[in-house]
């Protein structure tokens, strides 16, 4: 579970810092990313990088970890 939390914290850090290069470094070149779940998957770093560009084109997405109650 610690590894999953670490990955999510890095993902959030990339968005928070608006750091595309760091975001891209989190992925394997052949990674498959699906967001939202059920949508067509993005396959490979180029598609994932395009997702970043879309998510930073005139509006702000700031993922965050919800607090446990």
C-alpha positions in Angstrom: 0.0 0.0 0.0 2.9 2.3 0.7 4.1 2.1 -2.9 0.6 3.0 -4.2 0.5 6.0 -1.9 3.9 7.1 -3.0 2.9 6.9 -6.7 -0.2 8.9 -6.1 1.7 11.6 -4.1 4.2 11.9 -7.0 1.3 12.2 -9.5 -0.3 14.9 -7.4 3.0 16.7 -7.0 3.5 16.9 -10.8 0.1 18.5 -11.2 0.5 20.8 -8.2 3.9 22.0 -9.5 2.7 22.1 -13.1 5.8 20.0 -14.0 5.1 18.1 -17.2 8.7 16.7 -17.4 8.3 15.2 -13.9 4.9 13.9 -14.8 6.3 12.1 -17.8 9.1 10.6 -15.7 6.6 8.8 -13.6 5.5 6.6 -16.6 7.1 3.7 -18.5 7.2 4.4 -22.2 4.6 1.7 -22.8 2.4 2.5 -19.9 -1.4 2.3 -20.3 -3.5 5.0 -18.6 -7.2 5.1 -18.3 -8.9 8.3 -17.0 -11.8 8.2 -16.3 -12.1 4.5 -15.7 -14.1 3.0 -18.5 -12.9 5.4 -21.1 -10.6 4.5 -24.0 -7.1 3.8 -22.6 -4.1 6.0 -23.5 -1.3 3.7 -24.6 2.3 4.9 -24.4 4.0 8.0 -23.1 3.0 10.1 -26.1 -0.7 9.5 -25.5 -0.2 10.1 -21.7 1.7 13.3 -22.5 -1.2 14.5 -24.7 -3.5 13.9 -21.7 -1.3 16.2 -19.7 -1.6 18.9 -22.4 -5.3 18.5 -22.6 -5.5 18.8 -18.8 -3.5 22.0 -18.9 -5.3 23.8 -21.7 -7.2 26.6 -20.2 -8.5 25.0 -17.0 -7.1 23.7 -13.8 -7.2 20.1 -12.5 -5.7 19.7 -9.1 -5.9 16.0 -7.9 -5.7 15.6 -4.2 -5.9 12.9 -1.7 -9.1 13.0 0.4 -8.6 13.0 4.1 -9.5 9.8 5.9 -12.2 10.1 8.5 
